[in-house]
Amino acid sequence: MGPYATGYLDVGDGNQIYYEELGNPDGKPAVNLHGGPGAGSMVGPTRGWNPEKWRVIRFDQRGCGRSTPHASDPATDMSVNTTHHLVRDIELLREHLGIEKWLVKGGSWGASLALVYAQAHPERVTEMIIPAVTSTRPEETDWLYHGVRRIFPEAWDRFRNHVPEAERDGNLVQAYSRLMENPDRAVREAAADEWMRWEDAVISLESNGKPGAYEEDFVGDDRLAFVRICAHYFGNDAWLEPGQTLRDMHKLHGIPAVLVHGRHDLGSPVYTAWELAQAWPDAKLVVIEDSGHTGSQAMGQALNEATEEFSKR
């Protein structure tokens, strides 16, 4: 189903976020939070929602997609692009659209954002669907950009050696974040290319994944924005206290949820999904045995079943 309405919402700080409404204007409201951070929402028809039953809202988070200003522009102020700004943006969008409560769905980075939003505003959430579960704890980020080197040492060595020699034994994400602030576009492009090569290496063993997915899906300004925002968020631990999401899971008690995670997700191991499910009595964890981070047909089916189940509530 394609959008029946689109618009831009002024969320302050000079930012305008692009949003779309899809499906049935009188259907059950749901908001779909994209990953990345900085990936932007899907362009074209959305999948996995019954267009007769759902009113689906999707939007481009600050600095990416069709939202303005774009993070590919080095003049764009990243100090007003944080998790807390995004949580506020979601609430502004909900109020702007006149929605009292909605189902919240988000995968990968969108999972972290969905959880933080729901913990801040549990009274606005009817249910949650979370594929590719993350909470953006420091240990999760460290695993993705340092720990997985144990499996892909050659690719990680290239990733590491792109930063200045003095920074190679430190936090590589922060080092890349500094490169992505360089006024020279060629420097930013080279850093973004290396970041994407590493991301693709991490998903390269997924039997049902798409080789080169990141390099193919993000090109030009979209690649620059994606990497700049990712490095900005992960280099700052998403402005969350260590373990904050797991600590605050009690705030989601009473909210039904389905967590769907691939067993072969090397970048975001299933342990985080399992921990959250253990702390969330109303959540059902579905582990997909043939899937990694990029999904599979079985993962898609599990998500479709979750949306169909919640459409009846």
N, C-alpha and C positions, 0 to 999 in steps of 0.2 A: 504494500500500500504506500502510495506517495503522499506528500503533505497536502492538506486542504487549507492550511494557513501558515504563513511565515511572518517573521517580524524581527525587529531589533529592539532590545531593551537596554536603556541607559542604567547601568548599575553603579555609576559613580567612578571617581578616580580617572575620568576620561575614557572609560571602557563602555563599549556597546557589545552586548552578546547577541549572536544570531540564534533564533530558535524556530522550531517547526512543530506543528501539530498534525498528527496522522491518525487515520482510522475513523472512528465514530465520534462526533462532537458530544454526543450524549452517552458515550460509553464510560466504562470504569477508568479513571485516570491512572496513568503510570508515567514515571519519568525515567528515561534511560540515560545513564551517565557514561560517557565514553572514557576510554583508557588513555594511556600515555604515561604521564600527563602530557597534553599537547597534541594528541592524535587527531582531535576534531571528531565530530560525529559523522556517521555514515552519510554518504551522498547517494540519493536515489531511494527506491522503495525499501522500507524496513521489513525484516523477516521475523517470524516467530510469534507474531501477535495476530489474533483473530480480528480483522478490521471491523467486524460488526459489533464486537464486544468491548473493544479497548479504545480509549482516547490516549494516544501515546505522545508524550512530549520529549523532544530531544533538542539539545543545544550544543553549541561550540563554547567550551570553557574559555576563559580569558586568554587572549594572545594567540589563539589558533583557529584553524578552519576559516569561517567567514566572519568571525568576531574581529573587532577593531579596538585599539591598534594591534598590529600583528607582531608577534615576537621575533619574526625574521628581521625586523627593523631594529638596529642596535639602539635607536633612540627610545624605544618602548621601555617604559619604566617597569622593571620586574619587581620592585619593592611592593607594588600593590597587586601582585599576583601570588597569593599564598592559599593554602587550604582554607583558612578562615575566611578569606575573601570569597572563595568558591562556595562555601557553605551559605554565606549570606546571599550570594547571587541566586542560589537555588530557591531560597525562601522568597526573594524578591520576585522571581519568575512565577512561583506558585501563587503568590498574592496577585500579581499582574493578570494571571489567567483565571482568577476567581476559583481556584481549586482548594477545597477544604482539606482533603487528605488524598494521598496517592500511594500506589505501589512504587517502590524504589528498586531499580535494577542497575547494577554496575559491575563491570568485569575488569580484572587486572587493576590498574590504578583506579578505575571507576569503582571497584569493590571497596578500596580504602576510603574513597570519598563518600560512597554510599553509607558505609558504617559510621563515619564521623558525623555526617549529616543526620542520620537517624538517631544517633546518641544525643545530638544537640536538640533535635525536634521530634522525639518519639511520638508525640501526640498527632503528628502530621503524616505518619506512616501506617499504611494498612497492612502491607506485607513486603517482603524483600526477596529478590532473586539475585544470587551472586555467583557468577561463574568466574573461574580463574582467581581464586580468593587471595587477596593480599591485605596486609595491614600497614605496610611501609614502616615497619620497625627498623631501627638501625641494623640489626642482625640480618634482616631480609635484604636490605640494600647492599650490605657488605658481602653477603653470599652471591648476589647477582653480578656484582662488578669486581669481586676479588675471589670469593670462594670457589666459583665454578671453574676457575683456572686449573683446578685439579683434573678436570675432564678435558678441557681444551687449552692446554698450555701454550701451544703454538699461536693460536688466535689471541689469547690473552697477552702474550708477550708483545705482539704487534700493537694491541690496544694500549698497553702500558707504555710502550716506547714512543708513542706519539706525543706524550706530554713532555715538558722540559725535564731534563735529566734530574734536576734538583727536586722534582716533585714525584718521581717514580716510586718512591718507597712510602709515600703518604696516601692520602685519600684521592683516588683517581677521579671519582665523580666530581669533587670540588675542583680538581685540576682542569677537568674538561669544562666545568662551568666557567672558569676564568677564561679559557680559550674562546668560549662562545660569547664572551663580552668584548672580544677584540674588535676594534673598529674596522679592521681589514677583512672584507668579505671572504677573501681567499683563505685566510686563516680559519675563519668560522666554517667554511665549506669543507676544508680538509679535516677538521676535527669532527664535524658531523658525519662525514663519510666513514671515518674510523669507528665512531660510536655505532653506526648502523651495521658495520661488518661484525662487530662484537655481538650485537643483539641477534643477528642472523646465525652466528656460530652457536649461540646458546640453544636455539630452537632447531638446529640442523639435524638432530637425531630423531625428531618426531616423525613417525611413520605416516601419519595422516596430515602432517603440516605441509606448508608450501615453501619450498626452498627459496631463499632470498626474499622472504615476505616483506621485511622492513625496507630493504633497499628499493624494492619495486613499488611499495605503497607510498613512500614518502620521497618526493623529489623537489628540487628547487627550494622556494621559500618555505614550503611545508616541512621539508627536512630540517631546515635551519631552525624553524620555530619549535618543532618536536624535540630536537636535541637540546636546544637552549632551555626549554621549559622542564624537560626531564632532569637535566643536570641541576637546574635551579632548585627543583623540589627535592630531589634525592640528596643533593648536597647539603640541604638544610633539614633533613629528616622530616620533611613535610610539615615542619613547625608543630610537631606533635611531641608530647612527652614520651620517653621510652616506655613501650608497653601500654600506652594510653588506651588503645582500642580494646585490647583484651581486658584491661582493668575495668573498663566501663561497660562491659557486656551486660551487666545486670540492668542497664537502662533499656535494653531491648527485650526484656522478658515480657511475654504477652504478644509479641509481634511474630507471626508465623513467617518462616523463611525456608528457602531451599538453597543450599550451597552446592555447586557443581564444580568438581575439580578433576583435572587430568592426572592420572597416576604418574605419567612420564613428563610432568612439567618440571624441567630442570632449573628454570629460572626462578620459579616460585613453588618450591616443594610442598606437597600436600599437608605437611605437618601444621602449617598455619591454619588451614581450613579445619583440620581435625581439632586443634586447640580451641578455635572459636566455637565449633559445634559442641564441644564438651561444656563450654561455659554458657550455652544458649539452649535451654530446654525446648524452645519452640522451633528450633532449626533442624532440618533434615539434611544430612550430608550425603551426597551422591558422588562416589568416586568412579570416574570413567576409565576403565582399564586400557583402552586403546588410544587415549588422548594425551597430548601435552598441553602447552600453554595456548597454542593456536587452535585447539578444538578438533572435533571430528564429527562424523555423522551421528554417532551415539551421543555425544555431548549435546548436539543440536536437538536431538530427540528428547533428551532429559529436560532441556530448557523449555521446549514446546509443551511438554507435559506439565511443567510447573506453571506456565502462563495459563494453560487451560484449566488447571485445578483452581488457581486463584481467581479466574474469571467468574467462577460459580459462587464465590463468597459474597 
